[in-house]
């Protein structure tokens, strides 16, 4: 039997899943981000701390992201747009899922690429047409996967990744969002 190595520690994930079945309170995570306005429509978002497994935690290193708008919106283009960050999150979550499921199913990956396109009518966010929604109209994800597996097995990897993706779920199901002023 050939050993598959996609760089995913499936055994640790399966052990965590089993442990959390008996301790659902430990599975309650709070992911955190802090945004600081810079100028115009440019902001800097920092991600470091989170809560999980019953205590405050932190990533090994702080990650900083710039969000802005392109020059065609009369902005400075200091970073990608906030809606593009949704594509980043979806792409990374689905790709991580493909790698994890492949490892668990004994499928060796050689390469995984995903192309995402989100169609967006910006008249909504500009207030030009109140009947146009502010967000994406639709998002298309196209995977190109090279693996030691049949097309059907690869399609099953993608389907399982989609089924378990937190970002896919958040984008396709209503999520309660509360916005308040401190």
URCORUR-V443221 format. One record per run of one state. SS is the DSSP state (2 for helix, 1 for strand, 0 for the rest). FROM is the first residue (numbers start at 1). LEN is the number of residues. Records with the same first field share a line. If there is no record, write none. Layout:
SS: FROM-LEN / FROM-LEN
//
This chain:
0: 1-9 / 22-2 / 28-2 / 32-2 / 40-2 / 53-2 / 68-3 / 74-6 / 81-1 / 106-3 / 120-3 / 127-11 / 148-3 / 165-1 / 173-10
2: 10-12 / 24-4 / 71-3 / 82-24 / 123-4 / 151-14 / 166-7
1: 30-2 / 34-6 / 42-11 / 55-13 / 80-1 / 109-11 / 138-10
//
